[in-house]
């Protein structure tokens, strides 16, 4: 299950290595630069989603979504401050 950018980074790196591809080879197959792929494998949170999906496709990976049970939203740490200002 992918929950954050580091999970995506680890999945891409693992899949690339399992397929015996270098970063340069995968970057070429995905139509991205090697430096971009390095940033992806480092977990950079500001990469273009379409390129991430192109990289998944180049690795033969698919992405699916599943619904998880709803959780209670975290308490707003600033709520008391705003309430006091009213």
N, CA, C and O atoms as a Tinker XYZ file with bonds, in Angstrom:
   344  protein
     1  N      0.843000   -1.165000    0.000000    73     2
     2  CA     0.000000    0.000000    0.000000    64     1     3
     3  C      0.899000    1.241000    0.000000    63     2     4     5
     4  O      1.841000    1.340000    0.786000    81     3
     5  N      0.598000    2.159000   -0.871000    73     3     6
     6  CA     1.357000    3.406000   -0.979000    64     5     7
     7  C      0.605000    4.491000   -0.221000    63     6     8     9
     8  O     -0.531000    4.827000   -0.556000    81     7
     9  N      1.251000    5.033000    0.802000    73     7    10
    10  CA     0.593000    6.050000    1.620000    64     9    11
    11  C      1.256000    7.423000    1.540000    63    10    12    13
    12  O      0.659000    8.426000    1.934000    81    11
    13  N      2.493000    7.471000    1.029000    73    11    14
    14  CA     3.193000    8.751000    0.971000    64    13    15
    15  C      4.248000    8.698000   -0.142000    63    14    16    17
    16  O      4.435000    7.668000   -0.789000    81    15
    17  N      4.920000    9.813000   -0.344000    73    15    18
    18  CA     5.885000    9.887000   -1.441000    64    17    19
    19  C      7.063000    8.945000   -1.236000    63    18    20    21
    20  O      7.635000    8.452000   -2.208000    81    19
    21  N      7.432000    8.690000    0.009000    73    19    22
    22  CA     8.542000    7.762000    0.247000    64    21    23
    23  C      8.148000    6.336000   -0.126000    63    22    24    25
    24  O      8.984000    5.573000   -0.611000    81    23
    25  N      6.884000    5.966000    0.093000    73    23    26
    26  CA     6.402000    4.647000   -0.337000    64    25    27
    27  C      6.472000    4.514000   -1.853000    63    26    28    29
    28  O      6.863000    3.468000   -2.371000    81    27
    29  N      6.094000    5.574000   -2.564000    73    27    30
    30  CA     6.172000    5.564000   -4.036000    64    29    31
    31  C      7.629000    5.433000   -4.458000    63    30    32    33
    32  O      7.953000    4.646000   -5.347000    81    31
    33  N      8.502000    6.199000   -3.825000    73    31    34
    34  CA     9.932000    6.154000   -4.148000    64    33    35
    35  C     10.484000    4.745000   -3.982000    63    34    36    37
    36  O     11.188000    4.240000   -4.857000    81    35
    37  N     10.166000    4.115000   -2.864000    73    35    38
    38  CA    10.661000    2.761000   -2.604000    64    37    39
    39  C     10.107000    1.755000   -3.602000    63    38    40    41
    40  O     10.826000    0.859000   -4.044000    81    39
    41  N      8.832000    1.897000   -3.961000    73    39    42
    42  CA     8.220000    0.970000   -4.914000    64    41    43
    43  C      8.860000    1.097000   -6.294000    63    42    44    45
    44  O      9.129000    0.088000   -6.946000    81    43
    45  N      9.105000    2.318000   -6.741000    73    43    46
    46  CA     9.726000    2.541000   -8.049000    64    45    47
    47  C     11.149000    1.995000   -8.051000    63    46    48    49
    48  O     11.539000    1.289000   -8.981000    81    47
    49  N     11.920000    2.311000   -7.028000    73    47    50
    50  CA    13.300000    1.837000   -6.957000    64    49    51
    51  C     13.354000    0.307000   -6.952000    63    50    52    53
    52  O     14.153000   -0.293000   -7.671000    81    51
    53  N     12.507000   -0.313000   -6.146000    73    51    54
    54  CA    12.484000   -1.775000   -6.052000    64    53    55
    55  C     12.094000   -2.405000   -7.391000    63    54    56    57
    56  O     12.726000   -3.365000   -7.832000    81    55
    57  N     11.065000   -1.873000   -8.034000    73    55    58
    58  CA    10.633000   -2.414000   -9.322000    64    57    59
    59  C     11.715000   -2.237000  -10.383000    63    58    60    61
    60  O     11.945000   -3.137000  -11.191000    81    59
    61  N     12.378000   -1.086000  -10.383000    73    59    62
    62  CA    13.451000   -0.836000  -11.352000    64    61    63
    63  C     14.576000   -1.845000  -11.170000    63    62    64    65
    64  O     15.062000   -2.425000  -12.141000    81    63
    65  N     14.986000   -2.050000   -9.932000    73    63    66
    66  CA    16.081000   -2.977000   -9.660000    64    65    67
    67  C     15.688000   -4.420000   -9.969000    63    66    68    69
    68  O     16.508000   -5.187000  -10.472000    81    67
    69  N     14.448000   -4.795000   -9.674000    73    67    70
    70  CA    13.979000   -6.150000   -9.988000    64    69    71
    71  C     14.013000   -6.421000  -11.491000    63    70    72    73
    72  O     14.217000   -7.554000  -11.926000    81    71
    73  N     13.811000   -5.368000  -12.271000    73    71    74
    74  CA    13.809000   -5.516000  -13.729000    64    73    75
    75  C     15.203000   -5.328000  -14.323000    63    74    76    77
    76  O     15.381000   -5.427000  -15.537000    81    75
    77  N     16.186000   -5.059000  -13.475000    73    75    78
    78  CA    17.563000   -4.918000  -13.928000    64    77    79
    79  C     17.821000   -3.672000  -14.744000    63    78    80    81
    80  O     18.690000   -3.661000  -15.616000    81    79
    81  N     17.061000   -2.615000  -14.460000    73    79    82
    82  CA    17.204000   -1.361000  -15.203000    64    81    83
    83  C     18.034000   -0.361000  -14.416000    63    82    84    85
    84  O     17.946000   -0.294000  -13.190000    81    83
    85  N     18.834000    0.408000  -15.123000    73    83    86
    86  CA    19.506000    1.539000  -14.503000    64    85    87
    87  C     18.530000    2.702000  -14.459000    63    86    88    89
    88  O     17.485000    2.678000  -15.108000    81    87
    89  N     18.882000    3.714000  -13.689000    73    87    90
    90  CA    18.036000    4.909000  -13.671000    64    89    91
    91  C     17.960000    5.532000  -15.059000    63    90    92    93
    92  O     16.897000    5.991000  -15.478000    81    91
    93  N     19.069000    5.549000  -15.764000    73    91    94
    94  CA    19.088000    6.138000  -17.114000    64    93    95
    95  C     18.177000    5.357000  -18.063000    63    94    96    97
    96  O     17.460000    5.952000  -18.867000    81    95
    97  N     18.206000    4.036000  -17.969000    73    95    98
    98  CA    17.360000    3.224000  -18.854000    64    97    99
    99  C     15.878000    3.448000  -18.556000    63    98   100   101
   100  O     15.074000    3.614000  -19.473000    81    99
   101  N     15.522000    3.452000  -17.281000    73    99   102
   102  CA    14.123000    3.681000  -16.929000    64   101   103
   103  C     13.688000    5.082000  -17.314000    63   102   104   105
   104  O     12.582000    5.270000  -17.820000    81   103
   105  N     14.538000    6.062000  -17.082000    73   103   106
   106  CA    14.200000    7.431000  -17.451000    64   105   107
   107  C     13.907000    7.533000  -18.948000    63   106   108   109
   108  O     12.956000    8.202000  -19.354000    81   107
   109  N     14.711000    6.880000  -19.751000    73   107   110
   110  CA    14.487000    6.909000  -21.199000    64   109   111
   111  C     13.155000    6.246000  -21.548000    63   110   112   113
   112  O     12.391000    6.784000  -22.350000    81   111
   113  N     12.871000    5.099000  -20.964000    73   111   114
   114  CA    11.607000    4.401000  -21.239000    64   113   115
   115  C     10.391000    5.203000  -20.805000    63   114   116   117
   116  O      9.343000    5.155000  -21.449000    81   115
   117  N     10.535000    5.943000  -19.707000    73   115   118
   118  CA     9.415000    6.717000  -19.174000    64   117   119
   119  C      9.300000    8.097000  -19.806000    63   118   120   121
   120  O      8.304000    8.791000  -19.602000    81   119
   121  N     10.313000    8.501000  -20.574000    73   119   122
   122  CA    10.278000    9.813000  -21.216000    64   121   123
   123  C     10.570000   10.946000  -20.254000    63   122   124   125
   124  O     10.056000   12.053000  -20.411000    81   123
   125  N     11.400000   10.663000  -19.254000    73   123   126
   126  CA    11.788000   11.693000  -18.286000    64   125   127
   127  C     13.306000   11.748000  -18.229000    63   126   128   129
   128  O     13.988000   10.867000  -18.751000    81   127
   129  N     13.827000   12.784000  -17.595000    73   127   130
   130  CA    15.269000   12.886000  -17.435000    64   129   131
   131  C     15.730000   12.044000  -16.248000    63   130   132   133
   132  O     14.955000   11.767000  -15.333000    81   131
   133  N     16.986000   11.646000  -16.273000    73   131   134
   134  CA    17.524000   10.848000  -15.171000    64   133   135
   135  C     17.467000   11.620000  -13.862000    63   134   136   137
   136  O     17.176000   11.041000  -12.815000    81   135
   137  N     17.744000   12.937000  -13.906000    73   135   138
   138  CA    17.695000   13.731000  -12.678000    64   137   139
   139  C     16.287000   13.760000  -12.090000    63   138   140   141
   140  O     16.130000   13.774000  -10.869000    81   139
   141  N     15.259000   13.769000  -12.944000    73   139   142
   142  CA    13.878000   13.724000  -12.480000    64   141   143
   143  C     13.617000   12.383000  -11.792000    63   142   144   145
   144  O     12.997000   12.334000  -10.730000    81   143
   145  N     14.094000   11.305000  -12.401000    73   143   146
   146  CA    13.902000    9.971000  -11.831000    64   145   147
   147  C     14.616000    9.849000  -10.480000    63   146   148   149
   148  O     14.094000    9.224000   -9.556000    81   147
   149  N     15.784000   10.433000  -10.368000    73   147   150
   150  CA    16.496000   10.428000   -9.086000    64   149   151
   151  C     15.638000   11.106000   -8.025000    63   150   152   153
   152  O     15.517000   10.601000   -6.908000    81   151
   153  N     15.042000   12.246000   -8.365000    73   151   154
   154  CA    14.175000   12.949000   -7.413000    64   153   155
   155  C     12.963000   12.096000   -7.032000    63   154   156   157
   156  O     12.539000   12.101000   -5.876000    81   155
   157  N     12.408000   11.368000   -7.998000    73   155   158
   158  CA    11.287000   10.465000   -7.711000    64   157   159
   159  C     11.721000    9.394000   -6.715000    63   158   160   161
   160  O     11.022000    9.125000   -5.738000    81   159
   161  N     12.878000    8.785000   -6.968000    73   159   162
   162  CA    13.366000    7.724000   -6.090000    64   161   163
   163  C     13.805000    8.248000   -4.720000    63   162   164   165
   164  O     13.999000    7.467000   -3.788000    81   163
   165  N     13.960000    9.550000   -4.600000    73   163   166
   166  CA    14.285000   10.162000   -3.306000    64   165   167
   167  C     13.024000   10.562000   -2.541000    63   166   168   169
   168  O     13.100000   10.988000   -1.388000    81   167
   169  N     11.863000   10.422000   -3.188000    73   167   170
   170  CA    10.608000   10.746000   -2.524000    64   169   171
   171  C     10.200000   12.199000   -2.605000    63   170   172   173
   172  O      9.424000   12.672000   -1.774000    81   171
   173  N     10.713000   12.920000   -3.598000    73   171   174
   174  CA    10.360000   14.331000   -3.754000    64   173   175
   175  C      8.840000   14.463000   -3.895000    63   174   176   177
   176  O      8.253000   13.824000   -4.768000    81   175
   177  N      8.193000   15.277000   -3.057000    73   175   178
   178  CA     6.734000   15.382000   -3.089000    64   177   179
   179  C      6.184000   16.330000   -4.155000    63   178   180   181
   180  O      4.967000   16.478000   -4.270000    81   179
   181  N      7.041000   16.965000   -4.926000    73   179   182
   182  CA     6.567000   17.979000   -5.861000    64   181   183
   183  C      6.810000   17.599000   -7.324000    63   182   184   185
   184  O      7.184000   18.445000   -8.136000    81   183
   185  N      6.601000   16.353000   -7.646000    73   183   186
   186  CA     6.806000   15.908000   -9.023000    64   185   187
   187  C      5.476000   15.804000   -9.753000    63   186   188   189
   188  O      4.431000   15.569000   -9.147000    81   187
   189  N      5.538000   15.981000  -11.051000    73   187   190
   190  CA     4.338000   15.965000  -11.883000    64   189   191
   191  C      3.719000   14.564000  -11.908000    63   190   192   193
   192  O      4.378000   13.584000  -12.256000    81   191
   193  N      2.446000   14.492000  -11.534000    73   191   194
   194  CA     1.760000   13.206000  -11.429000    64   193   195
   195  C      1.762000   12.439000  -12.746000    63   194   196   197
   196  O      1.937000   11.220000  -12.742000    81   195
   197  N      1.576000   13.113000  -13.854000    73   195   198
   198  CA     1.531000   12.402000  -15.138000    64   197   199
   199  C      2.861000   11.702000  -15.426000    63   198   200   201
   200  O      2.879000   10.618000  -16.010000    81   199
   201  N      3.959000   12.310000  -15.024000    73   199   202
   202  CA     5.265000   11.676000  -15.225000    64   201   203
   203  C      5.456000   10.497000  -14.274000    63   202   204   205
   204  O      6.070000    9.495000  -14.640000    81   203
   205  N      4.932000   10.615000  -13.061000    73   203   206
   206  CA     4.988000    9.491000  -12.125000    64   205   207
   207  C      4.220000    8.316000  -12.722000    63   206   208   209
   208  O      4.693000    7.180000  -12.686000    81   207
   209  N      3.037000    8.587000  -13.271000    73   207   210
   210  CA     2.238000    7.524000  -13.881000    64   209   211
   211  C      2.923000    6.952000  -15.119000    63   210   212   213
   212  O      2.838000    5.749000  -15.362000    81   211
   213  N      3.600000    7.787000  -15.904000    73   211   214
   214  CA     4.370000    7.297000  -17.052000    64   213   215
   215  C      5.480000    6.350000  -16.585000    63   214   216   217
   216  O      5.761000    5.343000  -17.236000    81   215
   217  N      6.101000    6.680000  -15.463000    73   215   218
   218  CA     7.155000    5.828000  -14.903000    64   217   219
   219  C      6.564000    4.494000  -14.455000    63   218   220   221
   220  O      7.161000    3.443000  -14.686000    81   219
   221  N      5.397000    4.531000  -13.815000    73   219   222
   222  CA     4.725000    3.281000  -13.437000    64   221   223
   223  C      4.477000    2.424000  -14.672000    63   222   224   225
   224  O      4.737000    1.221000  -14.662000    81   223
   225  N      3.976000    3.043000  -15.727000    73   223   226
   226  CA     3.686000    2.311000  -16.959000    64   225   227
   227  C      4.957000    1.697000  -17.536000    63   226   228   229
   228  O      4.945000    0.544000  -17.967000    81   227
   229  N      6.041000    2.446000  -17.549000    73   227   230
   230  CA     7.312000    1.947000  -18.074000    64   229   231
   231  C      7.820000    0.754000  -17.273000    63   230   232   233
   232  O      8.548000   -0.087000  -17.801000    81   231
   233  N      7.439000    0.679000  -16.004000    73   231   234
   234  CA     7.844000   -0.440000  -15.158000    64   233   235
   235  C      6.830000   -1.585000  -15.169000    63   234   236   237
   236  O      7.061000   -2.632000  -14.565000    81   235
   237  N      5.710000   -1.378000  -15.858000    73   235   238
   238  CA     4.669000   -2.399000  -15.862000    64   237   239
   239  C      3.873000   -2.424000  -14.572000    63   238   240   241
   240  O      3.282000   -3.447000  -14.223000    81   239
   241  N      3.854000   -1.307000  -13.861000    73   239   242
   242  CA     3.101000   -1.207000  -12.614000    64   241   243
   243  C      1.751000   -0.564000  -12.889000    63   242   244   245
   244  O      1.608000    0.229000  -13.819000    81   243
   245  N      0.776000   -0.907000  -12.084000    73   243   246
   246  CA    -0.522000   -0.247000  -12.189000    64   245   247
   247  C     -0.860000    0.348000  -10.828000    63   246   248   249
   248  O     -0.308000   -0.051000   -9.803000    81   247
   249  N     -1.748000    1.277000  -10.839000    73   247   250
   250  CA    -2.138000    1.967000   -9.622000    64   249   251
   251  C     -3.632000    1.779000   -9.448000    63   250   252   253
   252  O     -4.406000    2.045000  -10.368000    81   251
   253  N     -4.040000    1.326000   -8.283000    73   251   254
   254  CA    -5.466000    1.199000   -7.998000    64   253   255
   255  C     -5.748000    1.866000   -6.666000    63   254   256   257
   256  O     -4.859000    2.007000   -5.826000    81   255
   257  N     -6.978000    2.270000   -6.486000    73   255   258
   258  CA    -7.388000    2.947000   -5.261000    64   257   259
   259  C     -8.376000    2.073000   -4.519000    63   258   260   261
   260  O     -9.184000    1.366000   -5.120000    81   259
   261  N     -8.297000    2.134000   -3.214000    73   259   262
   262  CA    -9.281000    1.443000   -2.402000    64   261   263
   263  C     -9.727000    2.371000   -1.293000    63   262   264   265
   264  O     -8.969000    3.224000   -0.833000    81   263
   265  N    -10.930000    2.199000   -0.882000    73   263   266
   266  CA   -11.483000    3.019000    0.185000    64   265   267
   267  C    -11.077000    2.433000    1.524000    63   266   268   269
   268  O    -11.184000    1.228000    1.753000    81   267
   269  N    -10.615000    3.293000    2.389000    73   267   270
   270  CA   -10.281000    2.867000    3.739000    64   269   271
   271  C    -11.319000    3.447000    4.683000    63   270   272   273
   272  O    -11.949000    4.457000    4.371000    81   271
   273  N    -11.500000    2.821000    5.824000    73   271   274
   274  CA   -12.500000    3.345000    6.761000    64   273   275
   275  C    -12.182000    4.787000    7.139000    63   274   276   277
   276  O    -11.023000    5.161000    7.314000    81   275
   277  N    -13.223000    5.572000    7.259000    73   275   278
   278  CA   -13.054000    6.976000    7.642000    64   277   279
   279  C    -12.559000    7.051000    9.075000    63   278   280   281
   280  O    -12.962000    6.270000    9.937000    81   279
   281  N    -11.693000    7.991000    9.301000    73   279   282
   282  CA   -11.196000    8.215000   10.653000    64   281   283
   283  C    -11.664000    9.585000   11.119000    63   282   284   285
   284  O    -11.993000   10.458000   10.316000    81   283
   285  N    -11.683000    9.746000   12.396000    73   283   286
   286  CA   -12.061000   11.038000   12.953000    64   285   287
   287  C    -10.997000   12.063000   12.585000    63   286   288   289
   288  O     -9.806000   11.779000   12.716000    81   287
   289  N    -11.392000   13.235000   12.131000    73   287   290
   290  CA   -10.385000   14.254000   11.826000    64   289   291
   291  C     -9.622000   14.633000   13.088000    63   290   292   293
   292  O    -10.174000   14.644000   14.188000    81   291
   293  N     -8.373000   14.937000   12.912000    73   291   294
   294  CA    -7.535000   15.343000   14.044000    64   293   295
   295  C     -8.065000   16.656000   14.608000    63   294   296   297
   296  O     -8.545000   17.521000   13.875000    81   295
   297  N     -7.968000   16.776000   15.890000    73   295   298
   298  CA    -8.414000   18.015000   16.540000    64   297   299
   299  C     -7.583000   19.183000   16.013000    63   298   300   301
   300  O     -6.368000   19.073000   15.845000    81   299
   301  N     -8.243000   20.275000   15.761000    73   299   302
   302  CA    -7.574000   21.472000   15.262000    64   301   303
   303  C     -6.816000   22.122000   16.421000    63   302   304   305
   304  O     -7.434000   22.579000   17.383000    81   303
   305  N     -5.485000   22.167000   16.338000    73   303   306
   306  CA    -4.720000   22.730000   17.448000    64   305   307
   307  C     -4.944000   24.233000   17.634000    63   306   308   309
   308  O     -4.601000   24.787000   18.678000    81   307
   309  N     -5.510000   24.883000   16.637000    73   307   310
   310  CA    -5.719000   26.320000   16.727000    64   309   311
   311  C     -7.164000   26.682000   17.082000    63   310   312   313
   312  O     -7.485000   27.861000   17.235000    81   311
   313  N     -8.026000   25.690000   17.212000    73   311   314
   314  CA    -9.433000   25.966000   17.477000    64   313   315
   315  C     -9.619000   26.789000   18.746000    63   314   316   317
   316  O    -10.394000   27.746000   18.756000    81   315
   317  N     -8.920000   26.429000   19.805000    73   315   318
   318  CA    -9.073000   27.161000   21.072000    64   317   319
   319  C     -8.612000   28.604000   20.922000    63   318   320   321
   320  O     -9.205000   29.510000   21.507000    81   319
   321  N     -7.561000   28.821000   20.147000    73   319   322
   322  CA    -7.062000   30.178000   19.934000    64   321   323
   323  C     -8.103000   31.016000   19.200000    63   322   324   325
   324  O     -8.390000   32.147000   19.595000    81   323
   325  N     -8.668000   30.453000   18.125000    73   323   326
   326  CA    -9.680000   31.197000   17.373000    64   325   327
   327  C    -10.942000   31.427000   18.187000    63   326   328   329
   328  O    -11.578000   32.475000   18.080000    81   327
   329  N    -11.302000   30.437000   19.006000    73   327   330
   330  CA   -12.477000   30.578000   19.862000    64   329   331
   331  C    -12.256000   31.707000   20.859000    63   330   332   333
   332  O    -13.180000   32.471000   21.139000    81   331
   333  N    -11.052000   31.824000   21.396000    73   331   334
   334  CA   -10.750000   32.884000   22.377000    64   333   335
   335  C    -10.784000   34.261000   21.752000    63   334   336   337
   336  O    -11.027000   35.249000   22.445000    81   335
   337  N    -10.541000   34.345000   20.437000    73   335   338
   338  CA   -10.550000   35.648000   19.754000    64   337   339
   339  C    -11.942000   36.139000   19.440000    63   338   340   341
   340  O    -12.107000   37.299000   19.062000    81   339
   341  N    -12.931000   35.314000   19.578000    73   339   342
   342  CA   -14.314000   35.703000   19.239000    64   341   343
   343  C    -14.922000   36.558000   20.281000    63   342   344
   344  O    -16.075000   36.968000   20.148000    81   343
